[in-house]
């Protein structure tokens, strides 16, 4: 009888974990401080927690309660995701589910690479950003250019899609994002003369819904900013990787993602062209991939400035009126404030000494 009771208690403890989080919970991340369901505790990427229990007066009294090895010699670059008492952690080699209270491993799933993929991964098998969760599934990328879904309860693979060929320099390092029920996922490898893009998938089936290239093909809007006359194939390897996390405004239904530098680095090989849509912030419709607006902060980027720093969303008073703004602390030394409804610049001021502009 005691064994049966113990088994029932164990089963009930396991059932206490909830796995079917909703879109509403993702939208309200940061308000429910028991959970951390998005990167930075909110689609606006403010990286702010309202918790006050730990503060400057007591932080020195913190002591470890438990420790857990993540079995990864590449170091950790990703934020844990927490939902109903379970911590989900991704790195280049593993995906983990851990009991927050005890540090007990619930499950772990190894990342299966294609043979030889690590030879072209310039940063190794690392992962930036958290595990992405939605309706009982955990989504992540792998370094060999795959995106996949795992069952949050068991860690079993539900679906897996290869979105590019790692042998051509493409790789996966960043977490996807759920926006308006769509799984939107970027790519890395812009320094390997690839062509950048953003993909969208059905989170239930893994079916690709659309692809938005960041380098326009000949005849597409923006293609006139590439040296097609002298270098007709430049668009095929022009860079513009989307290797950092996106933000999302559910009221405007706009997803904001930055793009990387143009390729090759040396601008003389690009004839000094502006090279849209590299080093730009893009505003996309998550359902269709439509580009609503763009803002290129570094035309003809020749210093690897990119525009991939996360874009913080806020409401600020500008000239006496409240404005929906996007704020980006750019690697080029300028802090940009854009109207996020249309991409129009409001301000651009240096936050460090700048010697290039």
N, C-alpha and C positions, 0 to 999 in steps of 0.2 A: 504493500500500500504506500509506504514511504517513497519507493522508487517511482511509482505512478504519479504521486503528488509532486515530486521534484521535477519530473518530466513536464507535467502540466504547467508548473510555475515557470520553467525555462521557456516553454512554448509561449506562454502569455507575455513574458518579458520581451521575446522576439517580436510578437505581434504588436507590442506597444510602439514600435518604430513605425512611422507613417512614410509611405513612399510615393503617393500620388499627388504631389504638389501641383498647384494650378497656376495659370497665367496671372491670376489676381495676386497670388503670393509673391510672384516675381516682381510685379508692379509695386508691391508694398514693402519690398525688402528695405530694411532699416527701421521700419516702424515696429515690426515684430522682432525684438532683439534676441529672441531665443534662437532664431535661424539666421544664416547668412547664405542667401540663395543666388546672389549675383556678385560679380566682381566689384569690390568697393562698396558693397551694401547699397546698391541702387543703380538703376539704368542711367542716372545722371552723372555717375562717376565722381561724386563729390568726396568719396573716401572718408565719410564722416559717420561716426557711431554716436548715438545719443546716450550710450551707457556712461554712468558716472561713478560706479562702484569702485573702479580703479582710477586713482588720480595722483597728482604729484606729491600729495602728502603721505600716501600709503604704498606707492609703487615699490619702494625699497624693501617692503616686507613680503613681496611675492616669493614663493618657494615652489619648486617643482612638485607636482602630485604624481605624474606618471611620465614615462618616456616611451617612444616608439621609433624603431629604426625603419626608415623608408627604403633601405636596401638600394641606395643609388649613390654612386661615387661621382656623379656629375654636379652635385649640389642641387638645392631646391630653389625654384624660381616662381612657384605657384602658390596662390592663396588657397587655404582649405575652404571647402563648401560645407556648410552645416545645415542639416535638416532633421528636425524631430529627434534629436539625440544622437545622430550619426554624422561623423565627419568623413567627407570624401576628399581624397587627396590624389592628384595625378602628378606623375613625373615622367621622365623619358622612358623608364623601364617598367613601371607598374601603375595600376590603379588600385586604391585601397578604400575600404569602408571600415571605420574605426568607431567603437563605442566612446562617445565623448567623456562620459563619466569615469570610465575605468581604464581606457586605453587598450581595451581588448580588440584584437583584430576580428572583424566579422567576416570579411572575405578579402582576397586580393587576386587580381587578374594580371598576368604578365602581358606586356606589349610584344606582339609578334612582328618583328621586322622582316622585310624582304632581305635576303642575303646580300651583303655588301653595301647596304644603305648608309651605314655609319661612315663609310669612307668618304662620302661627299657632304656629310653634315658638318659644316665648318665650326659650329658651336657645340657639337656633340649631340647626344640624345637628351635634350632639355625640353621643358614645357613651361611656357609663360601663361599666366592666367589660371583660373580655377577650373574645377570640374563643372560643366554646364548641366543643370538638371531640369527636367520638365516631365510631368505626368508619368512618373515612375521609371524614367530612363535617364541615364548619365551619358553625356556626349563629350567626346574629346577627339583631338587629332593625334597622329603619330608622326615621327620624324620622316618616315618613308612615304609621306604624302597620302595618308588615308584619314578619313573621318569615320567614326564608328559610334554605335550606341550599345550600352550595356544595361542590363537589368539592375536597378538600384538595390534590389533585395538580395540578389544572388551573385552579381558580377558576371553573369553569363552574357556572351555577345548576342545581340539581337540582329544587328545589321552592320555592314562595313562596306564603305565605298572608297575606291581609289580615284582621287581627283586629278592626279598628274603623275608624271614619270620622274621619280627621284634621280634617275640616271641623267636627266636633262638639267638637274640643279634644283628642282622643286623640293620643298620640304614643309612639314607642319610643325609649328611651335606654339601656336596661340589657341586659346579657347574659343569655340564658337559662341554665338549668342542667340537666344530665343527672342524674336521680335514679331509680334502679331501672329503668333502661332507657327512661325517659320524658323527653321534653324539656318542661321547665316554664318558662313565660315570663310575666313581669309586664307592666305598662303604666305609662305616665306621662300626666300631664295632669289630675291631681286638682285643680289650681287653676283649671281651666277648666270647673267645674261638670259633671264627668263622673261616671260610676259605676264605681268601681274593681273590678278582677277579676284573677284568676290563670288562665292557660290551660295546657293540656297537649296535646302533640302526639306522634304517632308519628314518631320521628326518621327513619324510612326513607321514609315517604310524605307527611308533612306533614298527615295527617288529624288534625283536632281530636278529642281524647279526652274532655275535660271542660272546663268553665269553672266556677270558684268566684267568685261575686261577693262583694266585701267589704262591700257595703251590702245588707242583707236586704230583700226585697220584703214587702209587707203579708202577715201570716200566717206568715212564716218566723221561726225562732228569732232573737231579737235585734231584730225589727221593733218590739217594744214600747218600745224606747229611742229611737224617732224620733217626731217630732210629727205623726203621721198624721191626727189629728183636725183640727188647725188648718192643717197644710200637707201635704195628702195626696200630693203629688208629690215631696216632699223626697228620697225614696229614689232617685229617678231621676237626681239630680245631686248626690249627697251626698259626693263625694270618695273618700277611702280608696285613693289610688293605691298601686301596688306597684312603685315605681320604683328600688328598690335590690336588691342581690344577696342571694340566699338562702343559707342553710347547710343541711346535710343530715347526719343520723345514720343510717348504713346498718344498724346493729344494731337500732335502733328503727323503721327505715323511716319516719322523720318528716322532713319538709322544713319549715324555719322561715323565714318571710318577714314583714317588717314592712309596715304600712300607713300611709298619710299622713293628713293632717289632714282634718277634716270641712269641708264646704262648705255655704253660704258662710262666709267667715271670721268675720263678725260673728255671735256666738252668739245674739243676740236674734232673729235670723231663723230660729233653730233651737229657739226656746223653751227654751233652756238644757238640752236633752236630752243624754243620754250619747252617743248616736249610735254604737252598735256597727256595724261592727267597725273604726272609724277609730282612728288612733293606737294600734294594737294589734299584738301579735306573734301570728301564727297558726301552728299546727302542723298540717300537711296530709299526707295519704297521697298520695304521688306517682302511684300507679296509678289512684286513684279521685277525688281531690280532697276526700275526706272531711275535715272539720275535727275533729281529735281534741281540741284544746283551744285556748283563746285567752287572752291577758292584755292588758287595756286599761290602758295606763300613763297616759293623759291623757283621762279622760272629758270630753266637751264641750270639746274642744280649741279654744281661741280665740286661741292665740298661734303657730299653725303649728309646733308642736313635733314633730308626726309621731311615728312609732315606726320609722323606716326605717333607722336605723343598723344596720350588719351585726351579726348575733348570733353571738358567739364561743361555741364549744362546748368544754367541758372537763370533767375529772373532778376534783373538789375534796373535801377532807375537811371535813365540816360536822358539828359536835357529835360527833366521833369516828367518823363513818361516811363512806365514800366515796359521793359523790352525782354523778349525771350532771347538769350544770348548763348553763344558757344565760346568757351575760353580755352585757349591752347597755349601752353608754355613751350614754345618751339625750340628745337635744338639749334636754330640759327641765332638765338639770343634775344628774340622778340616775343613779347606776350601779345597774342592776338585776341581781340574780342570781335566776334562776328554776330550779326543778326541771324539766328539759326532758322528763321522762317524763309530766308531768301539768299543767305550767304554774303550779304553786303557787309564790308568791313566797317566797324564802329571805331576801333582804335587798334594801333599797333605800336608798342613802345618797347625799347630795349630794357631788359631786366639785368643785363650784365654789360660790360664794356664790349662793344661791337667794332670790329675793324674790317668788315667785309662789305658794308653797305653805307 
